Amino acid sequence: MPRIRPNFMDSPYFIDEPGNWHLVSGAPEEVQEEFEAYVRSMMIVDEPGTINGIHIQYP
């Protein structure tokens, strides 16, 4: 299932360098919060036997 593109990616404060995503200084608080939440969500490691946190039956 495709993920929805976050709004911060369309912000002029967002810098999309390969391997170095960041926000320029002075970014609005709401953009900073959305960016930080997105980065934290990418760090979640699923348990073995799950896809996006959903348990998959296997032998």
C-alpha positions as CSV (number, residue, x, y, z in Angstrom):
1,M,0.0,0.0,0.0
2,P,1.5,3.3,-1.0
3,R,2.3,5.9,1.7
4,I,0.8,9.4,1.5
5,R,3.4,12.1,0.6
6,P,3.8,14.3,3.7
7,N,3.0,18.0,3.4
8,F,6.4,19.1,4.6
9,M,7.9,17.8,1.4
10,D,6.2,20.6,-0.5
11,S,7.5,23.3,1.9
12,P,10.2,25.7,0.8
13,Y,11.9,24.9,4.1
14,F,12.5,21.3,3.2
15,I,15.8,20.3,1.6
16,D,15.7,16.9,-0.2
17,E,19.4,16.0,-0.5
18,P,20.0,12.3,-1.0
19,G,20.8,10.9,2.4
20,N,20.6,14.3,4.0
21,W,17.0,15.4,4.4
22,H,16.7,18.4,6.6
23,L,14.8,21.7,7.2
24,V,16.4,25.1,6.9
25,S,16.4,27.3,10.0
26,G,13.3,29.3,10.5
27,A,10.9,26.6,9.4
28,P,7.4,27.0,11.0
29,E,6.7,24.9,14.1
30,E,4.0,22.8,12.3
31,V,6.5,21.9,9.5
32,Q,9.2,20.9,12.1
33,E,6.7,18.7,14.0
34,E,5.5,16.9,10.9
35,F,9.1,16.4,9.7
36,E,10.2,15.0,13.1
37,A,7.2,12.7,13.3
38,Y,7.9,11.4,9.8
39,V,11.6,10.7,10.6
40,R,10.7,9.0,13.9
41,S,8.1,6.8,12.1
42,M,10.8,5.7,9.6
43,M,13.0,4.4,12.5
44,I,10.4,1.9,13.8
45,V,11.6,-1.6,13.1
46,D,9.0,-4.2,12.6
47,E,9.1,-7.5,14.5
48,P,10.0,-10.7,12.5
49,G,6.8,-12.0,10.8
50,T,5.2,-8.6,10.5
51,I,4.7,-6.1,7.7
52,N,4.0,-2.6,8.8
53,G,3.2,-4.0,12.3
54,I,0.6,-6.5,10.9
55,H,1.4,-10.2,11.9
56,I,1.7,-12.4,8.8
57,Q,1.0,-16.1,9.3
58,Y,3.8,-18.4,8.0
59,P,4.7,-22.0,8.7
